[in-house]
Structures are given as C-alpha cells and as structure tokens.
C-alpha cells in the first residue's frame, strides 16, 4: 500500500512538472510590470506567473499560521 502511495505521488509530481513546463514554453513573450510608479524589468510572462505562484505559496501558510495564532490568543483571553 505504501508503494502505491509513493507511485501515485511520483506520478502526480511528474504531471505537475510537465504542466508547468508546458506553461513556461507556451508563454515566452516579455512583459513589463508597473506598480505604484515602480517599473520592473522585461520578463517572460511565465516567469512572472511562476514567481507569483511561489510567493503565494510562501505567504499563504505564513498568513494562515499568524491568523490561527491570533485567534487562539483571543479565545484564551475570553476564558
């Protein structure tokens, strides 16, 4: 059973890598991002999207941890 889980996890990871690779290869046109007067360098769309995904994958769990921690503190103060 454990081997089946490993195989399925490996297939899923391989499929995810192939999807990201296809996305990167299909989106090579360059874009320039502007935010609050700051102009970034010209980068491929795929790079911008993958960076946004990675930043979200880091910020999301940190924000979730912070919100859970603050709600625990509030519950302790009510008791």
C-alpha positions as CSV (number, residue, x, y, z in Angstrom):
1,X,0.0,0.0,0.0
2,X,2.9,2.3,0.8
3,X,4.5,1.7,-2.6
4,X,1.2,2.6,-4.3
5,X,1.1,5.9,-2.5
6,X,4.7,6.6,-3.5
7,X,3.9,5.8,-7.1
8,X,0.8,7.9,-7.2
9,X,2.7,10.8,-5.5
10,X,5.5,10.4,-8.1
11,X,3.0,10.4,-11.0
12,X,1.3,13.5,-9.6
13,X,4.6,15.3,-9.2
14,X,5.7,14.4,-12.7
15,X,2.4,15.6,-14.1
16,X,2.7,18.9,-12.2
17,X,6.2,19.4,-13.6
18,X,5.0,18.7,-17.1
19,X,2.1,21.1,-16.8
20,X,4.5,23.9,-15.5
21,X,7.0,23.1,-18.3
22,X,4.3,23.4,-20.9
23,X,3.1,26.7,-19.4
24,X,6.6,28.1,-19.4
25,X,7.3,27.0,-23.0
26,X,4.0,28.5,-24.3
27,X,4.3,31.9,-22.6
28,X,7.7,33.3,-23.6
29,X,6.5,36.8,-24.6
30,X,8.0,39.6,-22.5
31,X,6.0,42.0,-20.3
32,X,6.9,44.9,-18.1
33,X,5.1,45.3,-14.8
34,X,4.3,48.7,-13.3
35,X,3.3,49.1,-9.6
36,X,3.0,52.4,-7.8
37,X,5.4,54.1,-10.2
38,X,7.9,51.3,-10.0
39,X,8.7,49.8,-13.3
40,X,10.2,46.3,-13.4
41,X,12.4,44.8,-16.0
42,X,11.0,43.0,-19.0
43,X,10.5,39.4,-18.1
44,X,8.6,36.5,-19.8
45,X,5.0,36.1,-18.7
46,X,5.7,32.6,-17.5
47,X,8.5,33.7,-15.1
48,X,6.2,36.4,-13.7
49,X,3.4,33.9,-13.1
50,X,5.7,31.2,-11.6
51,X,7.3,33.8,-9.2
52,X,3.8,35.0,-8.2
53,X,2.8,31.3,-7.5
54,X,5.9,30.7,-5.4
55,X,5.5,33.9,-3.4
56,X,1.8,33.0,-2.8
57,X,2.9,29.5,-1.6
58,X,5.2,31.1,0.9
59,X,2.9,33.9,2.1
60,X,-0.3,31.8,2.3
61,X,0.9,29.4,5.0
62,X,2.6,32.2,7.0
63,X,-0.6,34.3,7.0
64,X,-2.7,31.2,7.9
65,X,-0.3,30.5,10.8
66,X,-0.5,34.1,12.0
67,X,-4.3,34.2,11.9
68,X,-4.7,30.9,13.7
69,X,-2.2,32.1,16.4
70,X,-4.1,35.4,16.9
71,X,-7.5,33.6,17.1
72,X,-6.1,31.2,19.8
73,X,-4.9,34.2,21.8
74,X,-8.3,35.9,21.6
75,X,-10.0,32.6,22.7
76,X,-7.7,32.3,25.7
77,X,-8.5,35.9,26.7
78,X,-12.3,35.2,26.6
79,X,-12.0,32.3,29.0
